[in-house]
Amino acid sequence: MTVKGSRHVWFLDVVHEALWEALDAAGMTCHDGTSVSREALMEGDLGPVHGLVLRSRIRLDAEVLHALPDLQWIARSGSGLENIDLAMAATLGIAVHSSPEGNRDAVGEHCTGMLLGILHKLPSGDASIRQHQWLREAHRGRELKSMTVGIVGYGHMGSAFAERLAGFGCRVLAYDKYKEGWGEQPTTSRPLPHVEPIGWDAFCQQVDVVSLHLPWTAETKDMVDDEWLRQFENPILLLNTARGPIVQTKALLAALDDGRVTEACLDVLEFEGRSLEALDGLKDEDMRAAFEQLLAHPRVLLSPHVAGWTVESYVKLSTVLADKILGRH
């Protein structure tokens, strides 16, 4: 259904050429729209637009969607759909495709790498040696096998992380309020042999590590605040490779200072803009101060929103989208 009559497709962001080649082979005319503005879309400068491919550069809200009467489908390279008005797209009969299957393996590995890196103090160990120090006791690590890892949100990314944890011998708990039989009522149905679905109260009582795998929605924005962080019985190590605005930086810093959070691994930050391409949220003085505190904190490990950003995932994101658009999945 999405292929029929799809003649003109505009690529608003750079993605792997495998998608362009697949759509071209299917008879579609592909256009480079990487310099196209929101205004150009609104004003109809592109002529008929039957398909759009994007990452996060342009927000496709109701106003933009109404301005594209020929639009049949949107393909989002990646998993997050917060830059697309999904309700309006459904109302207008516009199909929306995403490709979390394409970078789930990358995210699972990145989470595991960050967790092991901070538990075994690899970044600070490397830095100390470069300063001609040999501080063995200061870099005594902790073993993942001795811990209970909690996963919040058990979709493509959460399950990919759980798969990587299988070989470490640690206990893995998973909480997902939107999965049938999960949420507040424990279930004997396990998604993987080593993963235990569990209710929220029990989750908070037992975990040592909390890894967030949630979309950016009105419900999850600012979810991790001071009150949320006070629910855990044990001090926790917090990982966030999902979306930055889920975690309030000031609340996290306070929890790091008072011991409620032992360490934090952050691939995403509250200060990212909706384009996810830069730290656009540092204009406010308080936010800049919080950012600088985060940078200076010795128990925080950071990466620049690259958990799903590998050589392999770059290709897979496009091939997954091609299969979905062309009805081959």
HUTA-V577029 format. One record per residue. N is the residue number from 1. RES is the residue in one small letter. SS is DSSP state (2 for helix, 1 for strand, 0 for the rest). OMEGA is omega in whole degrees, -180 to 180 (NA if undefined). Layout:
N/RES/SS/OMEGA, N/RES/SS/OMEGA
This chain:
1/m/0/-178, 2/t/0/-178, 3/v/0/-174, 4/k/0/177, 5/g/0/179, 6/s/0/-174, 7/r/0/-175, 8/h/1/-179, 9/v/1/-179, 10/w/1/178, 11/f/1/-177, 12/l/0/177, 13/d/0/177, 14/v/0/173, 15/v/0/-180, 16/h/0/-174, 17/e/2/180, 18/a/2/180, 19/l/2/178, 20/w/2/-177, 21/e/2/-179, 22/a/2/-180, 23/l/2/177, 24/d/2/179, 25/a/2/179, 26/a/0/176, 27/g/0/179, 28/m/0/176, 29/t/1/-176, 30/c/1/-178, 31/h/1/175, 32/d/1/-180, 33/g/0/-175, 34/t/0/175, 35/s/0/-180, 36/v/0/-179, 37/s/0/173, 38/r/2/-179, 39/e/2/179, 40/a/2/176, 41/l/2/-177, 42/m/2/-173, 43/e/2/177, 44/g/0/-178, 45/d/0/-174, 46/l/0/-173, 47/g/0/-179, 48/p/0/177, 49/v/0/-178, 50/h/0/179, 51/g/1/178, 52/l/1/174, 53/v/1/-178, 54/l/1/167, 55/r/0/-176, 56/s/0/-172, 57/r/0/-177, 58/i/0/178, 59/r/0/180, 60/l/1/179, 61/d/0/-176, 62/a/2/-178, 63/e/2/179, 64/v/2/-178, 65/l/2/178, 66/h/2/-179, 67/a/0/-178, 68/l/0/-173, 69/p/0/-179, 70/d/0/-174, 71/l/0/-179, 72/q/0/-178, 73/w/1/175, 74/i/1/178, 75/a/1/-180, 76/r/1/178, 77/s/0/-176, 78/g/0/-174, 79/s/0/-175, 80/g/0/-179, 81/l/0/-176, 82/e/0/-180, 83/n/0/178, 84/i/1/176, 85/d/0/-174, 86/l/2/180, 87/a/2/180, 88/m/2/178, 89/a/2/178, 90/a/2/179, 91/t/2/-178, 92/l/0/178, 93/g/0/180, 94/i/0/178, 95/a/1/178, 96/v/1/179, 97/h/1/171, 98/s/1/-174, 99/s/0/178, 100/p/2/177, 101/e/2/-176, 102/g/2/-179, 103/n/2/180, 104/r/2/-179, 105/d/2/179, 106/a/2/-180, 107/v/2/179, 108/g/2/179, 109/e/2/-179, 110/h/2/177, 111/c/2/-180, 112/t/2/180, 113/g/2/178, 114/m/2/-178, 115/l/2/179, 116/l/2/-179, 117/g/2/-177, 118/i/2/177, 119/l/2/-178, 120/h/0/172, 121/k/0/-177, 122/l/2/180, 123/p/2/-179, 124/s/2/176, 125/g/2/177, 126/d/2/-179, 127/a/2/-177, 128/s/2/179, 129/i/2/178, 130/r/2/175, 131/q/0/177, 132/h/0/176, 133/q/0/179, 134/w/0/-168, 135/l/0/-175, 136/r/0/-177, 137/e/2/179, 138/a/2/-178, 139/h/2/172, 140/r/0/-175, 141/g/0/176, 142/r/0/-176, 143/e/0/178, 144/l/2/-178, 145/k/2/-176, 146/s/2/-170, 147/m/0/170, 148/t/1/-178, 149/v/1/179, 150/g/1/-179, 151/i/1/179, 152/v/1/-175, 153/g/0/-173, 154/y/0/174, 155/g/0/-178, 156/h/2/-175, 157/m/2/179, 158/g/2/-180, 159/s/2/178, 160/a/2/177, 161/f/2/179, 162/a/2/179, 163/e/2/-179, 164/r/2/-179, 165/l/2/-173, 166/a/2/-175, 167/g/2/-175, 168/f/2/177, 169/g/0/178, 170/c/0/175, 171/r/1/-177, 172/v/1/176, 173/l/1/180, 174/a/1/177, 175/y/1/177, 176/d/0/-174, 177/k/0/-177, 178/y/0/177, 179/k/0/-177, 180/e/0/180, 181/g/0/179, 182/w/0/177, 183/g/0/-174, 184/e/0/-179, 185/q/0/178, 186/p/0/-180, 187/t/0/177, 188/t/0/179, 189/s/0/-177, 190/r/0/179, 191/p/0/173, 192/l/0/-176, 193/p/0/-175, 194/h/0/-178, 195/v/1/-179, 196/e/1/170, 197/p/1/-172, 198/i/0/176, 199/g/0/-172, 200/w/2/-178, 201/d/2/179, 202/a/2/176, 203/f/2/-177, 204/c/2/-178, 205/q/2/-166, 206/q/2/-170, 207/v/0/172, 208/d/0/-179, 209/v/1/177, 210/v/1/179, 211/s/1/-175, 212/l/1/179, 213/h/0/-172, 214/l/0/174, 215/p/0/175, 216/w/0/180, 217/t/0/176, 218/a/0/-179, 219/e/0/-174, 220/t/0/180, 221/k/0/-179, 222/d/0/-177, 223/m/0/-178, 224/v/1/179, 225/d/0/-177, 226/d/2/-179, 227/e/2/-180, 228/w/2/-177, 229/l/2/179, 230/r/0/-177, 231/q/0/-172, 232/f/0/-178, 233/e/0/-179, 234/n/0/170, 235/p/0/-175, 236/i/1/167, 237/l/1/-174, 238/l/1/174, 239/l/1/174, 240/n/1/174, 241/t/0/-175, 242/a/0/178, 243/r/0/-175, 244/g/2/-177, 245/p/2/176, 246/i/2/-175, 247/v/1/174, 248/q/0/-174, 249/t/2/-178, 250/k/2/178, 251/a/2/178, 252/l/2/179, 253/l/2/179, 254/a/2/-180, 255/a/2/175, 256/l/2/-178, 257/d/2/-177, 258/d/2/173, 259/g/0/178, 260/r/0/174, 261/v/1/-178, 262/t/1/178, 263/e/1/176, 264/a/1/174, 265/c/1/-174, 266/l/1/172, 267/d/0/-178, 268/v/0/-176, 269/l/0/178, 270/e/0/-173, 271/f/0/179, 272/e/0/174, 273/g/0/-179, 274/r/0/177, 275/s/0/-178, 276/l/0/-176, 277/e/0/-177, 278/a/0/177, 279/l/0/-175, 280/d/0/-172, 281/g/0/-177, 282/l/0/-180, 283/k/0/179, 284/d/0/-176, 285/e/2/179, 286/d/2/179, 287/m/2/177, 288/r/2/179, 289/a/2/179, 290/a/2/179, 291/f/2/-180, 292/e/2/177, 293/q/2/179, 294/l/2/-179, 295/l/2/-176, 296/a/2/-172, 297/h/0/-176, 298/p/0/-177, 299/r/0/177, 300/v/1/177, 301/l/1/-174, 302/l/1/168, 303/s/0/-169, 304/p/0/178, 305/h/0/-178, 306/v/0/-178, 307/a/0/180, 308/g/0/-166, 309/w/0/179, 310/t/0/176, 311/v/2/-177, 312/e/2/-178, 313/s/2/179, 314/y/2/178, 315/v/2/-175, 316/k/2/178, 317/l/2/-179, 318/s/2/-179, 319/t/2/176, 320/v/2/179, 321/l/2/179, 322/a/2/180, 323/d/2/-179, 324/k/2/-179, 325/i/2/-176, 326/l/0/176, 327/g/0/-177, 328/r/0/-178, 329/h/0/NA
